[in-house]
């Protein structure tokens, strides 16, 4: 028992905790600790990273695939044409 006169204070919490902050400010005095500020900043950064990942998977990836498909189609059309014999270049062999 860690409390005063063999008493303990038991707290129960539910949910996912990335960082547990104990012993900070209690109540609504407006005095935040550095740990509480860091939790707010970390949550903001985490949300920003998730939105960027979703944007990449949903929007950017499909745009890139479409552009690559169009470019490959154009290149395949160019490759399927037979080259002209008159415009060919004769390269002498190395002696």
KOLLO-921471 format. One line per field, with one value per atom (N, C-alpha, C): atom name; residue number from 0; residue in one letter; z, y, x. Coordinates in nm, 2 decimals. Last residue first. Layout:
BEGIN
atom	[CA/...]
nr	[NUM/...]
rest	[A/...]
c3	[Z/...]
c2	[Y/...]
c1	[X/...]
***
This chain:
BEGIN
atom	[N/CA/C/N/CA/C/N/CA/C/N/CA/C/N/CA/C/N/CA/C/N/CA/C/N/CA/C/N/CA/C/N/CA/C/N/CA/C/N/CA/C/N/CA/C/N/CA/C/N/CA/C/N/CA/C/N/CA/C/N/CA/C/N/CA/C/N/CA/C/N/CA/C/N/CA/C/N/CA/C/N/CA/C/N/CA/C/N/CA/C/N/CA/C/N/CA/C/N/CA/C/N/CA/C/N/CA/C/N/CA/C/N/CA/C/N/CA/C/N/CA/C/N/CA/C/N/CA/C/N/CA/C/N/CA/C/N/CA/C/N/CA/C/N/CA/C/N/CA/C/N/CA/C/N/CA/C/N/CA/C/N/CA/C/N/CA/C/N/CA/C/N/CA/C/N/CA/C/N/CA/C/N/CA/C/N/CA/C/N/CA/C/N/CA/C/N/CA/C/N/CA/C/N/CA/C/N/CA/C/N/CA/C/N/CA/C/N/CA/C/N/CA/C/N/CA/C/N/CA/C/N/CA/C/N/CA/C/N/CA/C/N/CA/C/N/CA/C/N/CA/C/N/CA/C/N/CA/C/N/CA/C/N/CA/C/N/CA/C/N/CA/C/N/CA/C/N/CA/C/N/CA/C/N/CA/C/N/CA/C/N/CA/C/N/CA/C/N/CA/C/N/CA/C/N/CA/C/N/CA/C/N/CA/C/N/CA/C/N/CA/C/N/CA/C/N/CA/C/N/CA/C]
nr	[94/94/94/93/93/93/92/92/92/91/91/91/90/90/90/89/89/89/88/88/88/87/87/87/86/86/86/85/85/85/84/84/84/83/83/83/82/82/82/81/81/81/80/80/80/79/79/79/78/78/78/77/77/77/76/76/76/75/75/75/74/74/74/73/73/73/72/72/72/71/71/71/70/70/70/69/69/69/68/68/68/67/67/67/66/66/66/65/65/65/64/64/64/63/63/63/62/62/62/61/61/61/60/60/60/59/59/59/58/58/58/57/57/57/56/56/56/55/55/55/54/54/54/53/53/53/52/52/52/51/51/51/50/50/50/49/49/49/48/48/48/47/47/47/46/46/46/45/45/45/44/44/44/43/43/43/42/42/42/41/41/41/40/40/40/39/39/39/38/38/38/37/37/37/36/36/36/35/35/35/34/34/34/33/33/33/32/32/32/31/31/31/30/30/30/29/29/29/28/28/28/27/27/27/26/26/26/25/25/25/24/24/24/23/23/23/22/22/22/21/21/21/20/20/20/19/19/19/18/18/18/17/17/17/16/16/16/15/15/15/14/14/14/13/13/13/12/12/12/11/11/11/10/10/10/9/9/9/8/8/8/7/7/7/6/6/6/5/5/5/4/4/4/3/3/3/2/2/2/1/1/1/0/0/0]
rest	[X/X/X/X/X/X/X/X/X/X/X/X/X/X/X/X/X/X/X/X/X/X/X/X/X/X/X/X/X/X/X/X/X/X/X/X/X/X/X/X/X/X/X/X/X/X/X/X/X/X/X/X/X/X/X/X/X/X/X/X/X/X/X/X/X/X/X/X/X/X/X/X/X/X/X/X/X/X/X/X/X/X/X/X/X/X/X/X/X/X/X/X/X/X/X/X/X/X/X/X/X/X/X/X/X/X/X/X/X/X/X/X/X/X/X/X/X/X/X/X/X/X/X/X/X/X/X/X/X/X/X/X/X/X/X/X/X/X/X/X/X/X/X/X/X/X/X/X/X/X/X/X/X/X/X/X/X/X/X/X/X/X/X/X/X/X/X/X/X/X/X/X/X/X/X/X/X/X/X/X/X/X/X/X/X/X/X/X/X/X/X/X/X/X/X/X/X/X/X/X/X/X/X/X/X/X/X/X/X/X/X/X/X/X/X/X/X/X/X/X/X/X/X/X/X/X/X/X/X/X/X/X/X/X/X/X/X/X/X/X/X/X/X/X/X/X/X/X/X/X/X/X/X/X/X/X/X/X/X/X/X/X/X/X/X/X/X/X/X/X/X/X/X/X/X/X/X/X/X/X/X/X/X/X/X]
c3	[-8.64/-8.70/-8.61/-8.59/-8.53/-8.59/-8.86/-8.75/-8.70/-8.90/-8.94/-8.83/-8.92/-8.83/-8.87/-9.08/-9.10/-9.01/-9.00/-8.99/-9.00/-9.18/-9.09/-9.10/-9.33/-9.23/-9.14/-9.50/-9.56/-9.45/-9.36/-9.40/-9.45/-9.06/-9.20/-9.24/-8.82/-8.86/-9.01/-8.75/-8.81/-8.85/-8.43/-8.57/-8.62/-8.17/-8.26/-8.41/-8.03/-8.05/-8.16/-8.01/-8.09/-8.12/-7.85/-7.99/-8.07/-7.62/-7.69/-7.83/-7.53/-7.57/-7.65/-7.47/-7.58/-7.63/-7.26/-7.38/-7.50/-7.07/-7.13/-7.26/-7.02/-7.08/-7.14/-6.90/-7.02/-7.09/-6.67/-6.77/-6.91/-6.54/-6.59/-6.69/-6.48/-6.56/-6.62/-6.31/-6.43/-6.53/-6.09/-6.17/-6.31/-6.00/-6.05/-6.14/-5.91/-6.01/-6.08/-5.71/-5.83/-5.94/-5.52/-5.58/-5.71/-5.44/-5.52/-5.59/-5.31/-5.42/-5.50/-5.11/-5.18/-5.31/-5.02/-5.06/-5.14/-4.96/-5.05/-5.10/-4.77/-4.89/-5.00/-4.56/-4.63/-4.76/-4.49/-4.54/-4.62/-4.40/-4.52/-4.58/-4.18/-4.29/-4.42/-4.02/-4.07/-4.19/-3.96/-4.04/-4.10/-3.82/-3.94/-4.03/-3.59/-3.68/-3.82/-3.49/-3.53/-3.62/-3.43/-3.53/-3.58/-3.23/-3.35/-3.46/-3.04/-3.09/-3.22/-2.97/-3.03/-3.10/-2.86/-2.98/-3.05/-2.63/-2.73/-2.86/-2.50/-2.54/-2.65/-2.44/-2.53/-2.58/-2.25/-2.38/-2.48/-2.05/-2.11/-2.24/-1.99/-2.04/-2.10/-1.88/-2.01/-2.07/-1.75/-1.74/-1.88/-1.72/-1.78/-1.76/-1.55/-1.54/-1.60/-1.53/-1.65/-1.65/-1.34/-1.31/-1.43/-1.32/-1.43/-1.40/-1.20/-1.20/-1.32/-1.17/-1.14/-1.14/-1.35/-1.29/-1.27/-1.28/-1.35/-1.28/-1.20/-1.11/-1.17/-1.51/-1.37/-1.29/-1.82/-1.75/-1.61/-2.05/-1.93/-1.85/-2.38/-2.28/-2.16/-2.51/-2.57/-2.46/-2.43/-2.37/-2.44/-2.50/-2.55/-2.50/-2.24/-2.37/-2.39/-1.90/-2.01/-2.14/-1.56/-1.69/-1.80/-1.22/-1.33/-1.45/-0.93/-1.04/-1.15/-0.59/-0.71/-0.81/-0.33/-0.42/-0.55/-0.02/-0.16/-0.23/0.31/0.22/0.08/0.53/0.46/0.38/0.58/0.68/0.61/0.25/0.38/0.48/0.02/0.06/0.20/-0.09/-0.10/-0.04/0.00/0.00/0.00]
c2	[-0.17/-0.25/-0.27/-0.16/-0.12/-0.22/-0.06/-0.15/-0.11/0.23/0.14/0.05/0.26/0.28/0.18/0.44/0.32/0.35/0.51/0.55/0.43/0.56/0.48/0.54/0.67/0.75/0.68/0.47/0.58/0.67/0.29/0.25/0.37/0.38/0.40/0.36/0.14/0.25/0.26/0.07/0.02/0.14/0.12/0.16/0.11/0.04/-0.05/-0.01/0.25/0.14/0.04/0.43/0.47/0.35/0.28/0.32/0.36/0.27/0.15/0.17/0.53/0.48/0.35/0.56/0.64/0.58/0.37/0.36/0.44/0.49/0.36/0.34/0.73/0.74/0.60/0.62/0.69/0.70/0.49/0.41/0.49/0.71/0.61/0.53/0.84/0.91/0.81/0.65/0.69/0.76/0.64/0.52/0.56/0.90/0.85/0.73/0.90/1.00/0.95/0.70/0.68/0.78/0.83/0.70/0.67/1.06/1.07/0.94/0.96/1.05/1.04/0.75/0.77/0.85/0.76/0.63/0.65/1.03/0.96/0.84/1.08/1.15/1.08/0.90/0.88/0.95/1.03/0.90/0.86/1.28/1.28/1.14/1.20/1.26/1.26/1.09/1.01/1.07/1.33/1.22/1.12/1.47/1.52/1.42/1.31/1.33/1.38/1.34/1.20/1.22/1.61/1.56/1.42/1.62/1.70/1.64/1.45/1.41/1.49/1.60/1.47/1.42/1.83/1.84/1.71/1.72/1.79/1.80/1.62/1.53/1.59/1.86/1.77/1.66/1.97/2.04/1.94/1.78/1.79/1.87/1.82/1.69/1.70/2.07/2.05/1.92/2.15/2.11/2.09/2.43/2.31/2.28/2.60/2.57/2.44/2.63/2.68/2.67/2.51/2.63/2.70/2.30/2.39/2.52/1.99/2.10/2.19/1.96/1.90/2.01/1.91/2.00/1.93/1.59/1.72/1.81/1.33/1.43/1.57/1.17/1.17/1.28/1.07/1.18/1.18/0.83/0.85/0.97/0.80/0.86/0.89/0.65/0.65/0.71/0.45/0.56/0.55/0.38/0.36/0.48/0.29/0.35/0.32/0.37/0.29/0.36/0.35/0.42/0.33/0.39/0.30/0.39/0.42/0.48/0.38/0.41/0.33/0.41/0.48/0.55/0.47/0.33/0.34/0.41/0.33/0.35/0.37/0.33/0.21/0.22/0.61/0.52/0.40/0.70/0.76/0.66/0.45/0.57/0.61/0.22/0.33/0.46/-0.12/0.00/0.12]
c1	[3.65/3.75/3.87/3.31/3.44/3.54/3.09/3.14/3.27/2.89/3.00/3.04/2.55/2.66/2.77/2.31/2.40/2.52/1.98/2.12/2.21/1.67/1.76/1.90/1.48/1.53/1.63/1.40/1.47/1.53/1.25/1.38/1.46/1.07/1.09/1.23/0.95/1.03/1.05/0.61/0.73/0.82/0.46/0.48/0.61/0.47/0.40/0.42/0.58/0.66/0.60/0.36/0.48/0.56/0.19/0.15/0.27/0.34/0.31/0.26/0.33/0.46/0.44/0.06/0.12/0.25/0.04/-0.04/0.01/0.21/0.24/0.16/0.06/0.19/0.23/-0.18/-0.18/-0.05/-0.07/-0.14/-0.15/0.03/0.13/0.06/-0.21/-0.11/-0.01/-0.33/-0.40/-0.30/-0.15/-0.18/-0.24/-0.17/-0.05/-0.07/-0.44/-0.40/-0.27/-0.43/-0.52/-0.48/-0.26/-0.23/-0.31/-0.40/-0.28/-0.24/-0.64/-0.64/-0.51/-0.61/-0.74/-0.73/-0.35/-0.41/-0.53/-0.31/-0.22/-0.29/-0.51/-0.51/-0.43/-0.43/-0.55/-0.56/-0.19/-0.18/-0.31/-0.28/-0.19/-0.19/-0.43/-0.50/-0.41/-0.23/-0.33/-0.41/-0.08/-0.01/-0.12/-0.27/-0.22/-0.15/-0.30/-0.41/-0.37/-0.03/-0.09/-0.20/-0.03/0.07/0.02/-0.22/-0.24/-0.15/-0.11/-0.23/-0.26/0.12/0.14/0.01/0.00/0.08/0.10/-0.12/-0.20/-0.13/0.11/0.01/-0.08/0.24/0.30/0.20/0.06/0.09/0.15/0.10/-0.03/-0.02/0.37/0.33/0.19/0.37/0.44/0.39/0.04/0.18/0.24/-0.17/-0.13/0.01/-0.39/-0.25/-0.22/-0.66/-0.60/-0.45/-0.82/-0.75/-0.69/-1.01/-1.01/-0.94/-0.86/-0.96/-0.95/-0.52/-0.65/-0.75/-0.22/-0.32/-0.45/-0.07/-0.07/-0.17/-0.07/-0.01/0.00/-0.01/-0.06/0.00/-0.07/-0.03/-0.09/0.04/-0.04/0.01/0.00/0.08/0.00/-0.19/-0.05/0.05/-0.45/-0.37/-0.23/-0.77/-0.64/-0.56/-1.01/-0.97/-0.82/-1.06/-1.09/-1.05/-0.95/-0.97/-0.99/-0.95/-0.98/-1.01/-0.75/-0.82/-0.84/-0.72/-0.73/-0.81/-0.51/-0.61/-0.61/-0.48/-0.44/-0.55/-0.35/-0.46/-0.41/-0.17/-0.21/-0.34/-0.14/-0.19/-0.25/-0.14/-0.13/-0.20/-0.03/-0.10/-0.07/0.06/0.14/0.08/0.09/0.00/0.09]
***
